[in-house]
């Protein structure tokens, strides 16, 4: 637990002290974006605009889904308390930005969200049945999870690359419990986001090990 605490929290805080508040640009922008879209959605016209630019559903054309997915990272789910979600969002983006850097944080957050979003299309194409994996057509009208898939994806990725099995178990285990307690579309997307982030973390670790292993060369004998 001590090693995980240093890898997940202490080391990023040291980076913050060294680099200053400018190292938290992504975290601040993400939170401000969620607050902005939440406030805008409180009015009928604003809600329509938010859905038009960032509302992702499984029955949308693929090109429109890809176009809206980046904005959907800032559109909070309507059935969740936005302020509690903002706290989790800030922690996930802040720790990831400090530990991984800005570019990789954005890549992991977007890929995790996109994996969950596209998996819904596959489940809809399968249709009801398939041992409970397929979805009925009406599920295609349910709005996407918003930034929560990015949050669980970032925590999962961090726990893999920083070798934090307890954090990984808490993140993945909570998603499994969520899916069992309330089997809905969001729970499925969260599980897919966890799986996608775990795979990305393992691939990164594997690539890192290859770079650390010195290459062996054998010169032909001379004489």
C-alpha positions in Angstrom: 0.0 0.0 0.0 2.9 2.4 0.8 4.4 1.8 -2.7 1.0 2.4 -4.3 0.5 5.6 -2.3 3.9 6.9 -3.5 3.3 5.9 -7.1 -0.2 7.2 -7.4 -0.2 10.3 -5.1 3.1 11.3 -3.7 5.1 11.3 -6.9 2.4 13.4 -8.8 2.4 15.9 -5.9 6.1 16.2 -6.2 5.7 16.9 -9.9 3.1 19.5 -9.0 5.5 21.3 -6.6 8.3 21.2 -9.2 6.2 22.2 -12.2 3.6 24.5 -10.6 -0.1 25.0 -11.2 0.4 25.1 -14.9 0.8 21.3 -14.8 -3.0 21.0 -14.1 -4.3 22.6 -17.2 -6.2 19.5 -18.4 -7.8 18.9 -15.0 -9.0 22.5 -14.7 -10.3 22.6 -18.3 -12.1 19.3 -17.9 -13.9 20.6 -14.7 -14.7 24.0 -16.2 -16.1 22.2 -19.3 -18.4 20.0 -17.2 -19.6 23.0 -15.1 -20.3 24.9 -18.3 -22.3 22.2 -20.0 -24.1 21.3 -16.8 -25.2 25.0 -16.3 -26.2 25.2 -20.0 -28.3 22.1 -19.8 -30.5 23.5 -17.1 -32.4 25.5 -19.7 -34.5 23.8 -22.4 -32.7 25.6 -25.3 -29.3 24.9 -23.7 -30.2 21.2 -23.1 -31.0 20.9 -26.8 -27.7 22.6 -27.7 -25.7 20.3 -25.4 -27.3 17.2 -26.8 -26.6 18.5 -30.4 -22.9 19.0 -29.8 -22.0 16.3 -27.2 -24.9 13.9 -26.8 -23.8 10.4 -27.9 -26.2 7.6 -28.4 -25.8 4.1 -29.9 -28.2 4.7 -32.7 -26.4 7.7 -34.1 -24.5 7.4 -37.4 -20.9 6.5 -36.8 -19.4 9.7 -38.2 -21.6 11.8 -35.9 -20.6 9.6 -32.9 -17.0 10.2 -33.6 -17.6 13.9 -34.1 -19.4 14.3 -30.8 -17.3 11.9 -28.6 -14.6 14.5 -27.7 -17.2 16.9 -26.5 -19.1 14.2 -24.6 -16.1 14.0 -22.2 -17.4 17.3 -20.8 -21.2 16.5 -20.8 -22.2 15.1 -17.3 -24.6 12.3 -17.0 -28.1 13.6 -16.1 -28.7 11.0 -13.4 -25.5 11.6 -11.4 -24.7 14.4 -8.9 -22.5 16.7 -11.0 -20.4 18.1 -8.1 -19.4 14.6 -6.8 -18.5 13.7 -10.4 -16.4 16.9 -10.8 -14.3 15.9 -7.8 -13.6 12.5 -9.3 -12.9 14.0 -12.7 -10.4 16.5 -11.2 -8.5 13.9 -9.3 -8.3 11.5 -12.3 -7.1 14.2 -14.7 -4.8 15.9 -12.2 -3.0 12.7 -11.1 -2.8 11.4 -14.7 -1.6 14.7 -16.1 1.2 14.9 -13.5 2.2 11.2 -13.7 1.7 10.6 -17.5 1.9 13.9 -19.2 -0.7 15.9 -21.1 -0.6 14.0 -24.4 -0.9 10.5 -22.9 -3.6 11.6 -20.5 -5.7 12.8 -23.4 -5.1 9.7 -25.4 -6.1 7.3 -22.5 -9.2 9.4 -21.6 -10.4 9.6 -25.2 -9.6 5.9 -26.0 -11.4 4.7 -22.9 -14.5 6.7 -23.7 -14.5 5.7 -27.4 -14.1 2.0 -26.5 -17.2 2.1 -24.3 -19.1 4.1 -26.9 -18.3 1.8 -29.8 -18.9 -1.3 -27.8 -22.5 -0.2 -27.4 -22.9 -0.2 -31.2 -21.6 -3.8 -31.3 -24.0 -4.9 -28.6 -26.9 -3.3 -30.5 -25.9 -5.0 -33.7 -25.9 -8.4 -31.8 -29.4 -7.8 -30.6 -31.2 -9.3 -27.6 -29.9 -12.6 -26.4 -26.3 -13.7 -26.8 -26.1 -14.8 -23.1 -27.1 -11.2 -22.1 -24.4 -9.5 -24.1 -26.6 -8.1 -26.8 -28.9 -5.1 -26.4 -32.4 -4.3 -27.6 -32.9 -1.5 -30.1 -34.3 0.9 -27.5 -30.9 1.0 -25.7 -29.6 2.9 -28.7 -31.5 6.0 -27.5 -29.8 6.1 -24.1 -27.2 8.9 -23.7 -23.6 8.0 -23.3 -21.9 8.0 -19.9 -20.2 11.4 -20.3 -16.8 11.8 -18.5 -17.2 8.9 -16.1 -15.7 6.4 -18.6 -12.6 8.6 -19.0 -12.3 8.8 -15.2 -12.4 5.0 -14.6 -10.1 4.6 -17.6 -7.5 7.0 -16.3 -7.5 5.4 -12.8 -7.2 1.9 -14.3 -4.3 3.0 -16.6 -2.5 4.6 -13.7 -2.9 1.6 -11.5 -1.4 -0.7 -14.3 1.6 1.5 -15.2 2.3 2.4 -11.6 1.9 -1.3 -10.5 -0.9 -0.6 -8.0 -3.0 -3.8 -7.8 -5.1 -2.5 -4.9 -6.2 0.6 -6.8 -6.8 -1.6 -9.8 -9.0 -3.9 -7.8 -10.9 -1.1 -6.3 -11.5 0.6 -9.7 -12.4 -2.6 -11.6 -14.2 -4.2 -8.7 -16.4 -1.2 -8.2 -17.4 -1.3 -11.8 -18.3 -5.0 -11.6 -20.4 -4.3 -8.5 -22.1 -1.4 -10.3 -23.0 -3.7 -13.2 -24.4 -6.3 -10.8 -26.3 -3.9 -8.6 -27.7 -1.7 -11.4 -27.3 -3.6 -14.7 -27.6 -0.7 -17.2 -25.8 0.7 -20.3 -23.4 2.9 -18.2 -22.2 -0.1 -16.3 -21.3 -1.9 -19.4 -19.5 1.1 -20.9 -17.5 1.4 -17.6 -16.4 -2.2 -17.8 -15.3 -1.8 -21.4 -13.4 1.4 -20.4 -11.6 -0.5 -17.6 -10.7 -3.3 -20.0 -9.5 -0.9 -22.7 -7.4 1.1 -20.2 -5.9 -2.1 -18.7 -4.8 -3.3 -22.2 -3.3 0.1 -23.0 -1.4 0.0 -19.7 -0.1 -3.5 -20.3 1.0 -2.6 -23.8 2.8 0.4 -22.5 4.6 -1.7 -19.9 5.6 -4.3 -22.5 7.0 -1.6 -24.8 8.9 -0.1 -21.9 10.5 -3.5 -21.0 11.6 -3.9 -24.6 13.3 -0.5 -24.6 15.1 -1.4 -21.3 16.5 -4.7 -22.5 19.9 -4.1 -24.2 20.2 -5.6 -27.7 22.8 -8.3 -28.1 25.0 -8.2 -31.2 27.5 -10.8 -32.2 30.3 -9.7 -34.4 31.7 -12.2 -36.9 35.1 -13.6 -36.0 38.0 -11.9 -37.6 41.5 -13.2 -38.1 
